[in-house]
Amino acid sequence: MAKILVVDDAELVRMRVTYILKNLNHEIIEADNGVMAVELFKLKKPDLTILDITMPLKDGIEALKEIIQINKQAKVIMLTNIGDQNTIIEALEAGAIDYIIKPIQEDVLSNAVKKIFG
């Protein structure tokens, strides 16, 4: 069982991701913005962070960069509903290990998480 930080400003997205991950027996921590994400990352030291790109207060790319500064080995999957290749490339270059395009499909999320934890 891994500890996973799920960050999205949309409560329905967090609920869906949390539901899928709890069914895989993971412990879930939730945040609804990038500022809270970075703080919870420092406090809880999750094994994986699933981070939305478009959020208030601090966007996902900025939060990702701060998380990677805190722990260069941090595992972060980005969530996006943006079909913008440049944003996805920016996230991967900043240290994300994968990305998932919304709407979240259970098999896609499950496979991405299983790939990380084996």
Backbone as XML, in Angstrom:
<?xml version="1.0"?>
<chain id="A" units="angstrom">
  <residue number="1" name="MET">
    <atom name="N" x="0.842" y="-1.188" z="0.000"/>
    <atom name="CA" x="0.000" y="0.000" z="0.000"/>
    <atom name="C" x="0.881" y="1.244" z="0.000"/>
  </residue>
  <residue number="2" name="ALA">
    <atom name="N" x="0.603" y="2.143" z="-0.922"/>
    <atom name="CA" x="1.361" y="3.385" z="-1.017"/>
    <atom name="C" x="0.530" y="4.544" z="-0.479"/>
  </residue>
  <residue number="3" name="LYS">
    <atom name="N" x="1.237" y="5.588" z="-0.065"/>
    <atom name="CA" x="0.594" y="6.834" z="0.354"/>
    <atom name="C" x="0.612" y="7.756" z="-0.865"/>
  </residue>
  <residue number="4" name="ILE">
    <atom name="N" x="-0.594" y="8.178" z="-1.310"/>
    <atom name="CA" x="-0.713" y="8.965" z="-2.533"/>
    <atom name="C" x="-1.417" y="10.288" z="-2.237"/>
  </residue>
  <residue number="5" name="LEU">
    <atom name="N" x="-0.772" y="11.363" z="-2.660"/>
    <atom name="CA" x="-1.344" y="12.702" z="-2.562"/>
    <atom name="C" x="-2.075" y="13.009" z="-3.860"/>
  </residue>
  <residue number="6" name="VAL">
    <atom name="N" x="-3.384" y="13.275" z="-3.758"/>
    <atom name="CA" x="-4.226" y="13.579" z="-4.913"/>
    <atom name="C" x="-4.582" y="15.061" z="-4.855"/>
  </residue>
  <residue number="7" name="VAL">
    <atom name="N" x="-4.203" y="15.805" z="-5.904"/>
    <atom name="CA" x="-4.383" y="17.256" z="-5.913"/>
    <atom name="C" x="-5.156" y="17.689" z="-7.149"/>
  </residue>
  <residue number="8" name="ASP">
    <atom name="N" x="-6.352" y="18.238" z="-6.921"/>
    <atom name="CA" x="-7.161" y="18.788" z="-8.008"/>
    <atom name="C" x="-8.157" y="19.748" z="-7.390"/>
  </residue>
  <residue number="9" name="ASP">
    <atom name="N" x="-8.398" y="20.875" z="-8.034"/>
    <atom name="CA" x="-9.348" y="21.839" z="-7.489"/>
    <atom name="C" x="-10.794" y="21.401" z="-7.695"/>
  </residue>
  <residue number="10" name="ALA">
    <atom name="N" x="-11.033" y="20.427" z="-8.554"/>
    <atom name="CA" x="-12.379" y="19.907" z="-8.787"/>
    <atom name="C" x="-12.644" y="18.733" z="-7.842"/>
  </residue>
  <residue number="11" name="GLU">
    <atom name="N" x="-13.593" y="18.920" z="-6.941"/>
    <atom name="CA" x="-13.890" y="17.883" z="-5.950"/>
    <atom name="C" x="-14.305" y="16.567" z="-6.597"/>
  </residue>
  <residue number="12" name="LEU">
    <atom name="N" x="-15.065" y="16.627" z="-7.692"/>
    <atom name="CA" x="-15.494" y="15.395" z="-8.347"/>
    <atom name="C" x="-14.316" y="14.603" z="-8.906"/>
  </residue>
  <residue number="13" name="VAL">
    <atom name="N" x="-13.313" y="15.294" z="-9.416"/>
    <atom name="CA" x="-12.112" y="14.609" z="-9.922"/>
    <atom name="C" x="-11.379" y="13.953" z="-8.754"/>
  </residue>
  <residue number="14" name="ARG">
    <atom name="N" x="-11.206" y="14.694" z="-7.649"/>
    <atom name="CA" x="-10.538" y="14.102" z="-6.475"/>
    <atom name="C" x="-11.294" y="12.879" z="-5.983"/>
  </residue>
  <residue number="15" name="MET">
    <atom name="N" x="-12.625" y="12.980" z="-5.951"/>
    <atom name="CA" x="-13.436" y="11.844" z="-5.486"/>
    <atom name="C" x="-13.240" y="10.622" z="-6.385"/>
  </residue>
  <residue number="16" name="ARG">
    <atom name="N" x="-13.211" y="10.844" z="-7.692"/>
    <atom name="CA" x="-13.052" y="9.733" z="-8.643"/>
    <atom name="C" x="-11.674" y="9.085" z="-8.494"/>
  </residue>
  <residue number="17" name="VAL">
    <atom name="N" x="-10.634" y="9.918" z="-8.459"/>
    <atom name="CA" x="-9.275" y="9.391" z="-8.321"/>
    <atom name="C" x="-9.132" y="8.660" z="-6.988"/>
  </residue>
  <residue number="18" name="THR">
    <atom name="N" x="-9.650" y="9.248" z="-5.922"/>
    <atom name="CA" x="-9.586" y="8.630" z="-4.594"/>
    <atom name="C" x="-10.297" y="7.282" z="-4.585"/>
  </residue>
  <residue number="19" name="TYR">
    <atom name="N" x="-11.472" y="7.225" z="-5.176"/>
    <atom name="CA" x="-12.242" y="5.976" z="-5.246"/>
    <atom name="C" x="-11.435" y="4.882" z="-5.951"/>
  </residue>
  <residue number="20" name="ILE">
    <atom name="N" x="-10.861" y="5.216" z="-7.092"/>
    <atom name="CA" x="-10.080" y="4.235" z="-7.861"/>
    <atom name="C" x="-8.876" y="3.756" z="-7.051"/>
  </residue>
  <residue number="21" name="LEU">
    <atom name="N" x="-8.158" y="4.694" z="-6.433"/>
    <atom name="CA" x="-6.937" y="4.337" z="-5.706"/>
    <atom name="C" x="-7.220" y="3.589" z="-4.413"/>
  </residue>
  <residue number="22" name="LYS">
    <atom name="N" x="-8.310" y="3.920" z="-3.740"/>
    <atom name="CA" x="-8.676" y="3.173" z="-2.521"/>
    <atom name="C" x="-9.032" y="1.737" z="-2.871"/>
  </residue>
  <residue number="23" name="ASN">
    <atom name="N" x="-9.638" y="1.531" z="-4.041"/>
    <atom name="CA" x="-9.936" y="0.164" z="-4.485"/>
    <atom name="C" x="-8.661" y="-0.628" z="-4.771"/>
  </residue>
  <residue number="24" name="LEU">
    <atom name="N" x="-7.560" y="0.082" z="-4.984"/>
    <atom name="CA" x="-6.254" y="-0.566" z="-5.162"/>
    <atom name="C" x="-5.495" y="-0.642" z="-3.828"/>
  </residue>
  <residue number="25" name="ASN">
    <atom name="N" x="-6.196" y="-0.304" z="-2.728"/>
    <atom name="CA" x="-5.668" y="-0.393" z="-1.358"/>
    <atom name="C" x="-4.575" y="0.616" z="-1.031"/>
  </residue>
  <residue number="26" name="HIS">
    <atom name="N" x="-4.672" y="1.805" z="-1.610"/>
    <atom name="CA" x="-3.702" y="2.852" z="-1.293"/>
    <atom name="C" x="-4.281" y="3.826" z="-0.271"/>
  </residue>
  <residue number="27" name="GLU">
    <atom name="N" x="-3.404" y="4.446" z="0.492"/>
    <atom name="CA" x="-3.790" y="5.488" z="1.440"/>
    <atom name="C" x="-3.799" y="6.817" z="0.684"/>
  </residue>
  <residue number="28" name="ILE">
    <atom name="N" x="-4.864" y="7.597" z="0.851"/>
    <atom name="CA" x="-5.028" y="8.819" z="0.069"/>
    <atom name="C" x="-5.003" y="10.059" z="0.963"/>
  </residue>
  <residue number="29" name="ILE">
    <atom name="N" x="-4.293" y="11.069" z="0.488"/>
    <atom name="CA" x="-4.280" y="12.402" z="1.092"/>
    <atom name="C" x="-4.779" y="13.325" z="-0.024"/>
  </residue>
  <residue number="30" name="GLU">
    <atom name="N" x="-5.658" y="14.279" z="0.301"/>
    <atom name="CA" x="-6.214" y="15.153" z="-0.732"/>
    <atom name="C" x="-5.852" y="16.610" z="-0.493"/>
  </residue>
  <residue number="31" name="ALA">
    <atom name="N" x="-5.693" y="17.337" z="-1.595"/>
    <atom name="CA" x="-5.497" y="18.787" z="-1.562"/>
    <atom name="C" x="-6.250" y="19.376" z="-2.750"/>
  </residue>
  <residue number="32" name="ASP">
    <atom name="N" x="-6.676" y="20.652" z="-2.613"/>
    <atom name="CA" x="-7.453" y="21.257" z="-3.693"/>
    <atom name="C" x="-6.747" y="22.417" z="-4.381"/>
  </residue>
  <residue number="33" name="ASN">
    <atom name="N" x="-5.452" y="22.618" z="-4.060"/>
    <atom name="CA" x="-4.695" y="23.658" z="-4.764"/>
    <atom name="C" x="-3.200" y="23.370" z="-4.645"/>
  </residue>
  <residue number="34" name="GLY">
    <atom name="N" x="-2.416" y="24.076" z="-5.440"/>
    <atom name="CA" x="-0.979" y="23.838" z="-5.492"/>
    <atom name="C" x="-0.235" y="24.219" z="-4.227"/>
  </residue>
  <residue number="35" name="VAL">
    <atom name="N" x="-0.682" y="25.265" z="-3.546"/>
    <atom name="CA" x="-0.037" y="25.682" z="-2.294"/>
    <atom name="C" x="-0.182" y="24.573" z="-1.252"/>
  </residue>
  <residue number="36" name="MET">
    <atom name="N" x="-1.421" y="24.071" z="-1.102"/>
    <atom name="CA" x="-1.682" y="22.997" z="-0.148"/>
    <atom name="C" x="-0.920" y="21.727" z="-0.546"/>
  </residue>
  <residue number="37" name="ALA">
    <atom name="N" x="-0.803" y="21.487" z="-1.841"/>
    <atom name="CA" x="-0.084" y="20.304" z="-2.333"/>
    <atom name="C" x="1.358" y="20.297" z="-1.854"/>
  </residue>
  <residue number="38" name="VAL">
    <atom name="N" x="2.035" y="21.426" z="-2.005"/>
    <atom name="CA" x="3.444" y="21.513" z="-1.603"/>
    <atom name="C" x="3.576" y="21.339" z="-0.088"/>
  </residue>
  <residue number="39" name="GLU">
    <atom name="N" x="2.691" y="21.963" z="0.673"/>
    <atom name="CA" x="2.740" y="21.840" z="2.133"/>
    <atom name="C" x="2.497" y="20.396" z="2.580"/>
  </residue>
  <residue number="40" name="LEU">
    <atom name="N" x="1.478" y="19.760" z="2.001"/>
    <atom name="CA" x="1.196" y="18.365" z="2.358"/>
    <atom name="C" x="2.305" y="17.435" z="1.903"/>
  </residue>
  <residue number="41" name="PHE">
    <atom name="N" x="2.934" y="17.741" z="0.777"/>
    <atom name="CA" x="4.061" y="16.933" z="0.317"/>
    <atom name="C" x="5.185" y="16.972" z="1.354"/>
  </residue>
  <residue number="42" name="LYS">
    <atom name="N" x="5.475" y="18.160" z="1.877"/>
    <atom name="CA" x="6.521" y="18.293" z="2.904"/>
    <atom name="C" x="6.162" y="17.528" z="4.170"/>
  </residue>
  <residue number="43" name="LEU">
    <atom name="N" x="4.909" y="17.665" z="4.603"/>
    <atom name="CA" x="4.469" y="17.064" z="5.867"/>
    <atom name="C" x="4.280" y="15.555" z="5.800"/>
  </residue>
  <residue number="44" name="LYS">
    <atom name="N" x="3.642" y="15.089" z="4.742"/>
    <atom name="CA" x="3.218" y="13.681" z="4.662"/>
    <atom name="C" x="4.165" y="12.775" z="3.888"/>
  </residue>
  <residue number="45" name="LYS">
    <atom name="N" x="5.055" y="13.363" z="3.088"/>
    <atom name="CA" x="6.025" y="12.595" z="2.305"/>
    <atom name="C" x="5.369" y="11.423" z="1.550"/>
  </residue>
  <residue number="46" name="PRO">
    <atom name="N" x="4.460" y="11.735" z="0.618"/>
    <atom name="CA" x="3.770" y="10.668" z="-0.118"/>
    <atom name="C" x="4.714" y="9.906" z="-1.050"/>
  </residue>
  <residue number="47" name="ASP">
    <atom name="N" x="4.326" y="8.681" z="-1.348"/>
    <atom name="CA" x="5.073" y="7.841" z="-2.285"/>
    <atom name="C" x="4.812" y="8.261" z="-3.733"/>
  </residue>
  <residue number="48" name="LEU">
    <atom name="N" x="3.659" y="8.886" z="-3.959"/>
    <atom name="CA" x="3.255" y="9.339" z="-5.289"/>
    <atom name="C" x="2.363" y="10.561" z="-5.116"/>
  </residue>
  <residue number="49" name="THR">
    <atom name="N" x="2.510" y="11.513" z="-6.025"/>
    <atom name="CA" x="1.612" y="12.671" z="-6.072"/>
    <atom name="C" x="0.946" y="12.692" z="-7.429"/>
  </residue>
  <residue number="50" name="ILE">
    <atom name="N" x="-0.376" y="12.843" z="-7.424"/>
    <atom name="CA" x="-1.144" y="12.986" z="-8.659"/>
    <atom name="C" x="-1.644" y="14.419" z="-8.654"/>
  </residue>
  <residue number="51" name="LEU">
    <atom name="N" x="-1.184" y="15.204" z="-9.618"/>
    <atom name="CA" x="-1.271" y="16.662" z="-9.561"/>
    <atom name="C" x="-1.927" y="17.244" z="-10.808"/>
  </residue>
  <residue number="52" name="ASP">
    <atom name="N" x="-3.022" y="17.964" z="-10.596"/>
    <atom name="CA" x="-3.684" y="18.657" z="-11.702"/>
    <atom name="C" x="-2.806" y="19.810" z="-12.180"/>
  </residue>
  <residue number="53" name="ILE">
    <atom name="N" x="-2.877" y="20.130" z="-13.446"/>
    <atom name="CA" x="-2.066" y="21.226" z="-13.974"/>
    <atom name="C" x="-2.740" y="22.579" z="-13.744"/>
  </residue>
  <residue number="54" name="THR">
    <atom name="N" x="-4.039" y="22.662" z="-14.010"/>
    <atom name="CA" x="-4.745" y="23.939" z="-13.918"/>
    <atom name="C" x="-5.454" y="24.060" z="-12.579"/>
  </residue>
  <residue number="55" name="MET">
    <atom name="N" x="-4.899" y="24.899" z="-11.694"/>
    <atom name="CA" x="-5.469" y="25.096" z="-10.357"/>
    <atom name="C" x="-5.276" y="26.539" z="-9.919"/>
  </residue>
  <residue number="56" name="PRO">
    <atom name="N" x="-6.094" y="26.971" z="-8.952"/>
    <atom name="CA" x="-5.913" y="28.322" z="-8.404"/>
    <atom name="C" x="-4.741" y="28.374" z="-7.427"/>
  </residue>
  <residue number="57" name="LEU">
    <atom name="N" x="-4.333" y="29.555" z="-7.073"/>
    <atom name="CA" x="-3.271" y="29.858" z="-6.112"/>
    <atom name="C" x="-1.880" y="29.509" z="-6.622"/>
  </residue>
  <residue number="58" name="LYS">
    <atom name="N" x="-1.707" y="28.290" z="-7.082"/>
    <atom name="CA" x="-0.428" y="27.854" z="-7.643"/>
    <atom name="C" x="-0.755" y="26.733" z="-8.618"/>
  </residue>
  <residue number="59" name="ASP">
    <atom name="N" x="-0.360" y="26.887" z="-9.878"/>
    <atom name="CA" x="-0.707" y="25.841" z="-10.843"/>
    <atom name="C" x="0.155" y="24.598" z="-10.628"/>
  </residue>
  <residue number="60" name="GLY">
    <atom name="N" x="-0.235" y="23.528" z="-11.294"/>
    <atom name="CA" x="0.431" y="22.254" z="-11.107"/>
    <atom name="C" x="1.890" y="22.240" z="-11.531"/>
  </residue>
  <residue number="61" name="ILE">
    <atom name="N" x="2.235" y="22.987" z="-12.569"/>
    <atom name="CA" x="3.632" y="23.019" z="-13.030"/>
    <atom name="C" x="4.511" y="23.673" z="-11.960"/>
  </residue>
  <residue number="62" name="GLU">
    <atom name="N" x="4.040" y="24.777" z="-11.405"/>
    <atom name="CA" x="4.789" y="25.467" z="-10.354"/>
    <atom name="C" x="4.915" y="24.582" z="-9.109"/>
  </residue>
  <residue number="63" name="ALA">
    <atom name="N" x="3.806" y="23.925" z="-8.723"/>
    <atom name="CA" x="3.838" y="23.018" z="-7.574"/>
    <atom name="C" x="4.787" y="21.848" z="-7.834"/>
  </residue>
  <residue number="64" name="LEU">
    <atom name="N" x="4.744" y="21.300" z="-9.045"/>
    <atom name="CA" x="5.643" y="20.204" z="-9.427"/>
    <atom name="C" x="7.097" y="20.606" z="-9.250"/>
  </residue>
  <residue number="65" name="LYS">
    <atom name="N" x="7.453" y="21.788" z="-9.744"/>
    <atom name="CA" x="8.837" y="22.247" z="-9.630"/>
    <atom name="C" x="9.269" y="22.367" z="-8.167"/>
  </residue>
  <residue number="66" name="GLU">
    <atom name="N" x="8.381" y="22.845" z="-7.305"/>
    <atom name="CA" x="8.709" y="22.953" z="-5.879"/>
    <atom name="C" x="8.844" y="21.577" z="-5.235"/>
  </residue>
  <residue number="67" name="ILE">
    <atom name="N" x="7.956" y="20.660" z="-5.608"/>
    <atom name="CA" x="8.016" y="19.293" z="-5.070"/>
    <atom name="C" x="9.334" y="18.635" z="-5.471"/>
  </residue>
  <residue number="68" name="ILE">
    <atom name="N" x="9.742" y="18.797" z="-6.718"/>
    <atom name="CA" x="11.006" y="18.213" z="-7.184"/>
    <atom name="C" x="12.199" y="18.850" z="-6.473"/>
  </residue>
  <residue number="69" name="GLN">
    <atom name="N" x="12.114" y="20.135" z="-6.148"/>
    <atom name="CA" x="13.186" y="20.773" z="-5.376"/>
    <atom name="C" x="13.284" y="20.171" z="-3.977"/>
  </residue>
  <residue number="70" name="ILE">
    <atom name="N" x="12.145" y="19.823" z="-3.399"/>
    <atom name="CA" x="12.117" y="19.220" z="-2.061"/>
    <atom name="C" x="12.682" y="17.812" z="-2.105"/>
  </residue>
  <residue number="71" name="ASN">
    <atom name="N" x="12.286" y="17.032" z="-3.138"/>
    <atom name="CA" x="12.734" y="15.650" z="-3.273"/>
    <atom name="C" x="12.907" y="15.329" z="-4.752"/>
  </residue>
  <residue number="72" name="LYS">
    <atom name="N" x="14.151" y="15.249" z="-5.184"/>
    <atom name="CA" x="14.437" y="15.009" z="-6.605"/>
    <atom name="C" x="13.919" y="13.653" z="-7.099"/>
  </residue>
  <residue number="73" name="GLN">
    <atom name="N" x="13.679" y="12.710" z="-6.183"/>
    <atom name="CA" x="13.159" y="11.395" z="-6.554"/>
    <atom name="C" x="11.638" y="11.316" z="-6.454"/>
  </residue>
  <residue number="74" name="ALA">
    <atom name="N" x="10.964" y="12.435" z="-6.212"/>
    <atom name="CA" x="9.499" y="12.433" z="-6.075"/>
    <atom name="C" x="8.859" y="11.871" z="-7.343"/>
  </residue>
  <residue number="75" name="LYS">
    <atom name="N" x="7.851" y="11.058" z="-7.139"/>
    <atom name="CA" x="7.092" y="10.493" z="-8.255"/>
    <atom name="C" x="5.814" y="11.318" z="-8.393"/>
  </residue>
  <residue number="76" name="VAL">
    <atom name="N" x="5.655" y="11.951" z="-9.566"/>
    <atom name="CA" x="4.500" y="12.816" z="-9.802"/>
    <atom name="C" x="3.886" y="12.484" z="-11.158"/>
  </residue>
  <residue number="77" name="ILE">
    <atom name="N" x="2.569" y="12.246" z="-11.132"/>
    <atom name="CA" x="1.785" y="12.074" z="-12.351"/>
    <atom name="C" x="0.917" y="13.322" z="-12.489"/>
  </residue>
  <residue number="78" name="MET">
    <atom name="N" x="0.935" y="13.924" z="-13.649"/>
    <atom name="CA" x="0.137" y="15.126" z="-13.896"/>
    <atom name="C" x="-1.224" y="14.744" z="-14.476"/>
  </residue>
  <residue number="79" name="LEU">
    <atom name="N" x="-2.254" y="15.474" z="-14.061"/>
    <atom name="CA" x="-3.591" y="15.351" z="-14.637"/>
    <atom name="C" x="-3.841" y="16.585" z="-15.480"/>
  </residue>
  <residue number="80" name="THR">
    <atom name="N" x="-4.390" y="16.393" z="-16.653"/>
    <atom name="CA" x="-4.684" y="17.544" z="-17.492"/>
    <atom name="C" x="-5.886" y="17.291" z="-18.379"/>
  </residue>
  <residue number="81" name="ASN">
    <atom name="N" x="-6.650" y="18.330" z="-18.600"/>
    <atom name="CA" x="-7.703" y="18.250" z="-19.616"/>
    <atom name="C" x="-7.311" y="19.125" z="-20.790"/>
  </residue>
  <residue number="82" name="ILE">
    <atom name="N" x="-6.080" y="19.575" z="-20.749"/>
    <atom name="CA" x="-5.555" y="20.411" z="-21.818"/>
    <atom name="C" x="-4.885" y="19.506" z="-22.842"/>
  </residue>
  <residue number="83" name="GLY">
    <atom name="N" x="-5.276" y="19.639" z="-24.090"/>
    <atom name="CA" x="-4.648" y="18.855" z="-25.139"/>
    <atom name="C" x="-3.372" y="19.499" z="-25.640"/>
  </residue>
  <residue number="84" name="ASP">
    <atom name="N" x="-2.840" y="20.427" z="-24.875"/>
    <atom name="CA" x="-1.675" y="21.205" z="-25.275"/>
    <atom name="C" x="-0.391" y="20.410" z="-25.035"/>
  </residue>
  <residue number="85" name="GLN">
    <atom name="N" x="0.224" y="19.994" z="-26.111"/>
    <atom name="CA" x="1.462" y="19.215" z="-26.024"/>
    <atom name="C" x="2.574" y="19.979" z="-25.289"/>
  </residue>
  <residue number="86" name="ASN">
    <atom name="N" x="2.637" y="21.299" z="-25.471"/>
    <atom name="CA" x="3.693" y="22.080" z="-24.825"/>
    <atom name="C" x="3.607" y="22.003" z="-23.302"/>
  </residue>
  <residue number="87" name="THR">
    <atom name="N" x="2.380" y="22.031" z="-22.758"/>
    <atom name="CA" x="2.194" y="21.943" z="-21.310"/>
    <atom name="C" x="2.624" y="20.575" z="-20.801"/>
  </residue>
  <residue number="88" name="ILE">
    <atom name="N" x="2.272" y="19.541" z="-21.532"/>
    <atom name="CA" x="2.653" y="18.182" z="-21.139"/>
    <atom name="C" x="4.171" y="18.029" z="-21.186"/>
  </residue>
  <residue number="89" name="ILE">
    <atom name="N" x="4.793" y="18.528" z="-22.235"/>
    <atom name="CA" x="6.259" y="18.469" z="-22.354"/>
    <atom name="C" x="6.914" y="19.250" z="-21.219"/>
  </residue>
  <residue number="90" name="GLU">
    <atom name="N" x="6.375" y="20.431" z="-20.905"/>
    <atom name="CA" x="6.912" y="21.230" z="-19.795"/>
    <atom name="C" x="6.847" y="20.460" z="-18.478"/>
  </residue>
  <residue number="91" name="ALA">
    <atom name="N" x="5.734" y="19.766" z="-18.243"/>
    <atom name="CA" x="5.578" y="18.986" z="-17.009"/>
    <atom name="C" x="6.587" y="17.839" z="-16.958"/>
  </residue>
  <residue number="92" name="LEU">
    <atom name="N" x="6.755" y="17.146" z="-18.063"/>
    <atom name="CA" x="7.708" y="16.030" z="-18.095"/>
    <atom name="C" x="9.147" y="16.530" z="-17.926"/>
  </residue>
  <residue number="93" name="GLU">
    <atom name="N" x="9.465" y="17.646" z="-18.549"/>
    <atom name="CA" x="10.809" y="18.214" z="-18.397"/>
    <atom name="C" x="11.052" y="18.722" z="-16.982"/>
  </residue>
  <residue number="94" name="ALA">
    <atom name="N" x="9.985" y="19.134" z="-16.292"/>
    <atom name="CA" x="10.105" y="19.632" z="-14.912"/>
    <atom name="C" x="10.224" y="18.498" z="-13.900"/>
  </residue>
  <residue number="95" name="GLY">
    <atom name="N" x="9.985" y="17.251" z="-14.334"/>
    <atom name="CA" x="10.181" y="16.128" z="-13.430"/>
    <atom name="C" x="9.016" y="15.170" z="-13.277"/>
  </residue>
  <residue number="96" name="ALA">
    <atom name="N" x="7.884" y="15.435" z="-13.920"/>
    <atom name="CA" x="6.764" y="14.489" z="-13.858"/>
    <atom name="C" x="7.182" y="13.184" z="-14.532"/>
  </residue>
  <residue number="97" name="ILE">
    <atom name="N" x="6.691" y="12.066" z="-14.016"/>
    <atom name="CA" x="7.050" y="10.779" z="-14.604"/>
    <atom name="C" x="5.994" y="10.287" z="-15.591"/>
  </residue>
  <residue number="98" name="ASP">
    <atom name="N" x="4.802" y="10.896" z="-15.550"/>
    <atom name="CA" x="3.735" y="10.483" z="-16.456"/>
    <atom name="C" x="2.652" y="11.555" z="-16.428"/>
  </residue>
  <residue number="99" name="TYR">
    <atom name="N" x="1.681" y="11.416" z="-17.311"/>
    <atom name="CA" x="0.535" y="12.313" z="-17.303"/>
    <atom name="C" x="-0.696" y="11.517" z="-17.712"/>
  </residue>
  <residue number="100" name="ILE">
    <atom name="N" x="-1.854" y="11.990" z="-17.244"/>
    <atom name="CA" x="-3.131" y="11.367" z="-17.576"/>
    <atom name="C" x="-4.063" y="12.482" z="-18.030"/>
  </residue>
  <residue number="101" name="ILE">
    <atom name="N" x="-4.734" y="12.251" z="-19.142"/>
    <atom name="CA" x="-5.667" y="13.238" z="-19.668"/>
    <atom name="C" x="-7.067" y="12.945" z="-19.134"/>
  </residue>
  <residue number="102" name="LYS">
    <atom name="N" x="-7.729" y="14.014" z="-18.660"/>
    <atom name="CA" x="-9.106" y="13.897" z="-18.166"/>
    <atom name="C" x="-10.059" y="13.783" z="-19.350"/>
  </residue>
  <residue number="103" name="PRO">
    <atom name="N" x="-11.212" y="13.163" z="-19.176"/>
    <atom name="CA" x="-11.723" y="12.578" z="-17.947"/>
    <atom name="C" x="-10.948" y="11.307" z="-17.568"/>
  </residue>
  <residue number="104" name="ILE">
    <atom name="N" x="-10.822" y="11.091" z="-16.274"/>
    <atom name="CA" x="-10.033" y="9.970" z="-15.753"/>
    <atom name="C" x="-10.727" y="8.649" z="-16.084"/>
  </residue>
  <residue number="105" name="GLN">
    <atom name="N" x="-9.978" y="7.783" z="-16.730"/>
    <atom name="CA" x="-10.476" y="6.431" z="-16.990"/>
    <atom name="C" x="-9.810" y="5.492" z="-15.986"/>
  </residue>
  <residue number="106" name="GLU">
    <atom name="N" x="-10.613" y="4.666" z="-15.353"/>
    <atom name="CA" x="-10.118" y="3.808" z="-14.276"/>
    <atom name="C" x="-8.932" y="2.948" z="-14.707"/>
  </residue>
  <residue number="107" name="ASP">
    <atom name="N" x="-9.010" y="2.321" z="-15.870"/>
    <atom name="CA" x="-7.924" y="1.444" z="-16.302"/>
    <atom name="C" x="-6.638" y="2.218" z="-16.570"/>
  </residue>
  <residue number="108" name="VAL">
    <atom name="N" x="-6.754" y="3.429" z="-17.109"/>
    <atom name="CA" x="-5.566" y="4.246" z="-17.391"/>
    <atom name="C" x="-4.875" y="4.630" z="-16.081"/>
  </residue>
  <residue number="109" name="LEU">
    <atom name="N" x="-5.650" y="5.106" z="-15.105"/>
    <atom name="CA" x="-5.080" y="5.481" z="-13.808"/>
    <atom name="C" x="-4.501" y="4.265" z="-13.095"/>
  </residue>
  <residue number="110" name="SER">
    <atom name="N" x="-5.250" y="3.182" z="-13.060"/>
    <atom name="CA" x="-4.772" y="1.959" z="-12.399"/>
    <atom name="C" x="-3.460" y="1.468" z="-13.005"/>
  </residue>
  <residue number="111" name="ASN">
    <atom name="N" x="-3.389" y="1.449" z="-14.328"/>
    <atom name="CA" x="-2.173" y="0.986" z="-14.995"/>
    <atom name="C" x="-0.988" y="1.903" z="-14.724"/>
  </residue>
  <residue number="112" name="ALA">
    <atom name="N" x="-1.220" y="3.218" z="-14.697"/>
    <atom name="CA" x="-0.132" y="4.169" z="-14.432"/>
    <atom name="C" x="0.417" y="3.956" z="-13.024"/>
  </residue>
  <residue number="113" name="VAL">
    <atom name="N" x="-0.468" y="3.742" z="-12.056"/>
    <atom name="CA" x="-0.048" y="3.539" z="-10.672"/>
    <atom name="C" x="0.647" y="2.187" z="-10.512"/>
  </residue>
  <residue number="114" name="LYS">
    <atom name="N" x="0.106" y="1.161" z="-11.135"/>
    <atom name="CA" x="0.714" y="-0.183" z="-11.053"/>
    <atom name="C" x="2.103" y="-0.177" z="-11.691"/>
  </residue>
  <residue number="115" name="LYS">
    <atom name="N" x="2.267" y="0.601" z="-12.756"/>
    <atom name="CA" x="3.578" y="0.694" z="-13.423"/>
    <atom name="C" x="4.627" y="1.276" z="-12.450"/>
  </residue>
  <residue number="116" name="ILE">
    <atom name="N" x="4.214" y="2.197" z="-11.620"/>
    <atom name="CA" x="5.125" y="2.818" z="-10.670"/>
    <atom name="C" x="5.468" y="1.879" z="-9.517"/>
  </residue>
  <residue number="117" name="PHE">
    <atom name="N" x="4.463" y="1.207" z="-8.987"/>
    <atom name="CA" x="4.675" y="0.383" z="-7.794"/>
    <atom name="C" x="4.836" y="-1.100" z="-8.080"/>
  </residue>
  <residue number="118" name="GLY">
    <atom name="N" x="4.705" y="-1.493" z="-9.335"/>
    <atom name="CA" x="4.899" y="-2.891" z="-9.696"/>
    <atom name="C" x="3.704" y="-3.758" z="-9.427"/>
  </residue>
</chain>
